[in-house]
Amino acid sequence: MNGWTNEETTIFMLWHADDIEAYIEKYVSHFATLDQDELAENIEEFSYKLVGLNSTPIGFVRAAATVTFHSINFRQIARHYQPIIDTAMTNAEIEIR
């Protein structure tokens, strides 16, 4: 599964890795203040809006999509993007000096 925990995480990252990366790069200074659990929660909240689960009509499809969504390993995704945050903050420190 390309190194991801499960199929749900793999499929999500195939579709949305670029969106998540752009989001993190845009708000990198904010994310640098978060621990990994907070980062994972923030990515999950963004992703929920990104995939539009709120706009899906209530019913079987929304329920099935929500179950699948909650199987995505957002902690693993947060760990995956942590180097982007670390590099940006290191570069910011270098520029300040």
C-alpha positions as CSV (number, residue, x, y, z in Angstrom):
1,M,0.0,0.0,0.0
2,N,2.9,2.3,-0.8
3,G,3.9,2.6,2.8
4,W,0.5,3.8,4.1
5,T,-1.2,2.1,7.0
6,N,-4.3,1.0,5.1
7,E,-6.1,1.3,1.8
8,E,-8.2,4.2,2.9
9,T,-5.1,6.3,3.6
10,T,-3.4,5.2,0.4
11,I,-6.4,6.2,-1.7
12,F,-6.9,9.5,0.2
13,M,-3.2,10.4,-0.4
14,L,-3.4,9.5,-4.1
15,W,-6.2,12.0,-4.5
16,H,-5.3,14.7,-2.0
17,A,-1.5,14.7,-1.2
18,D,-0.9,17.8,-3.2
19,D,-3.8,19.6,-1.5
20,I,-2.5,18.7,1.9
21,E,1.0,19.7,1.0
22,A,-0.1,23.1,-0.3
23,Y,-2.2,23.7,2.8
24,I,0.7,22.9,5.1
25,E,3.1,25.1,3.1
26,K,0.6,28.0,3.2
27,Y,0.2,27.9,7.0
28,V,3.6,26.4,7.9
29,S,4.4,28.9,10.7
30,H,1.1,28.0,12.4
31,F,1.7,24.3,12.1
32,A,5.2,24.7,13.6
33,T,3.5,25.6,16.9
34,L,1.5,22.3,17.0
35,D,2.4,18.9,18.3
36,Q,1.9,16.0,16.0
37,D,-1.6,15.1,17.4
38,E,-2.8,18.6,16.9
39,L,-1.3,18.7,13.4
40,A,-3.2,15.4,12.6
41,E,-6.4,16.9,13.9
42,N,-6.0,20.0,11.9
43,I,-5.2,18.1,8.7
44,E,-8.3,15.9,9.4
45,E,-10.6,19.0,9.8
46,F,-9.2,20.5,6.6
47,S,-9.6,17.2,4.7
48,Y,-13.2,16.9,5.9
49,K,-14.0,20.2,4.2
50,L,-11.8,19.4,1.3
51,V,-13.7,16.2,0.3
52,G,-17.1,17.9,1.0
53,L,-18.6,15.4,3.4
54,N,-20.8,18.2,4.8
55,S,-22.3,18.9,1.5
56,T,-23.1,15.2,0.8
57,P,-26.8,14.5,1.4
58,I,-27.6,12.6,4.5
59,G,-28.1,8.9,3.7
60,F,-26.2,5.8,2.9
61,V,-23.6,7.3,0.7
62,R,-22.7,9.9,3.3
63,A,-22.6,7.3,6.0
64,A,-20.4,5.0,4.0
65,A,-18.1,7.8,3.1
66,T,-17.8,9.0,6.7
67,V,-16.9,5.5,7.9
68,T,-14.2,5.3,5.2
69,F,-13.0,8.8,6.1
70,H,-12.6,7.9,9.7
71,S,-10.4,5.0,8.7
72,I,-7.8,7.4,7.2
73,N,-4.6,7.5,9.4
74,F,-4.2,11.3,9.8
75,R,-1.4,10.8,12.4
76,Q,0.6,9.0,9.7
77,I,-0.1,11.8,7.3
78,A,1.0,14.4,9.8
79,R,4.3,12.5,10.3
80,H,4.7,12.4,6.6
81,Y,4.5,16.2,6.3
82,Q,6.5,17.0,9.4
83,P,9.8,17.4,7.4
84,I,8.2,20.2,5.3
85,I,7.5,22.1,8.6
86,D,10.9,21.3,10.1
87,T,12.7,22.5,6.9
88,A,10.7,25.7,6.6
89,M,11.3,26.5,10.3
90,T,15.0,25.8,9.9
91,N,15.2,28.0,6.8
92,A,13.3,30.8,8.7
93,E,15.8,30.6,11.5
94,I,18.7,30.9,9.1
95,E,17.2,33.9,7.4
96,I,16.7,35.6,10.8
97,R,20.3,35.3,11.7
